[in-house]
Amino acid sequence: MTCEGFFFVIEGMDGAGKSSIARQLYDALSQTHRDQVALTYQPHDPSAAGIYIRDVLAKRSKASPLALALAFALNRADHLDKVVDPFLAAGEQRIVICDRYALSSLVYQSCDGLSMDDVLGLNRWARQPDLTVYLSVSPRQAYARMRQRPTDRELFERNLSERAEKYQQGMALLRDNGETIAEVEANVEFDQVLASVFDVLKSQGPAWLRIQPPLLLDWRDSDSTA
């Protein structure tokens, strides 16, 4: 673990439930660590690169695969510089939970035609997470959850079978580069997924991490499809 704190990433393809899990983790850890916990996400909208990325994903703008990969890398650099690194450096035993990180870039940009090695090269400078948890969901389950969304699907919410394969390839590449990644079965009910993530944190998180699980929300009542 880094001396400043614990940088924890939640990953998963669309429909895995990662945003809901991230929020529940934040609520639980805030009970025991108070204001020493931050919940954030990537792409990070407030930056110019983040706004550009959202426009491309929403099909309001067009970009080449390389331009989009560079935008994600720039957005990540800005997010680390302005949000993640300062928060972790401001005191001991601080925790940052991040919804998506470099693994998502490896997957989505490689689906656009770039090699994973090329995308990794653009992000090699980025801070390495202390732990990444990947929520593993089947393409069929992901599609079923995404159909419940009230809004139009973004550019990347297609071809989920290819995405699932790419995530496995991306995790293998990052593990070869020294990252710690745990996989959690996410085809089950929300409370089971959350319990499994807590188990991973207890076994692979820092010794000082104190966890008080929150009251569990029903999957259907939470924003569980992100």
Sequence and secondary structure as in RCSB ss.txt:
>XXXX:A:sequence
MTCEGFFFVIEGMDGAGKSSIARQLYDALSQTHRDQVALTYQPHDPSAAGIYIRDVLAKRSKASPLALALAFALN
RADHLDKVVDPFLAAGEQRIVICDRYALSSLVYQSCDGLSMDDVLGLNRWARQPDLTVYLSVSPRQAYARMRQRP
TDRELFERNLSERAEKYQQGMALLRDNGETIAEVEANVEFDQVLASVFDVLKSQGPAWLRIQPPLLLDWRDSDST
A
>XXXX:A:secstr
  TTEEEEEEE  TTS HHHHHHHHHHHHHHHHGGGEEEEESS TTSHHHHHHHHHHTTSS   HHHHHHHHHHH
HHHHIIIIIHHHHHTSTTEEEEEES HHHHHHHHHHTT  HHHHHHHHTTS   SEEEEEE  HHHHHHHHTT S
S   TTSS HHHHHHHHHHHHHHHHHTT  EEEEE SS HHHHHHHHHHHHHHHS TT          GGGS TT
 
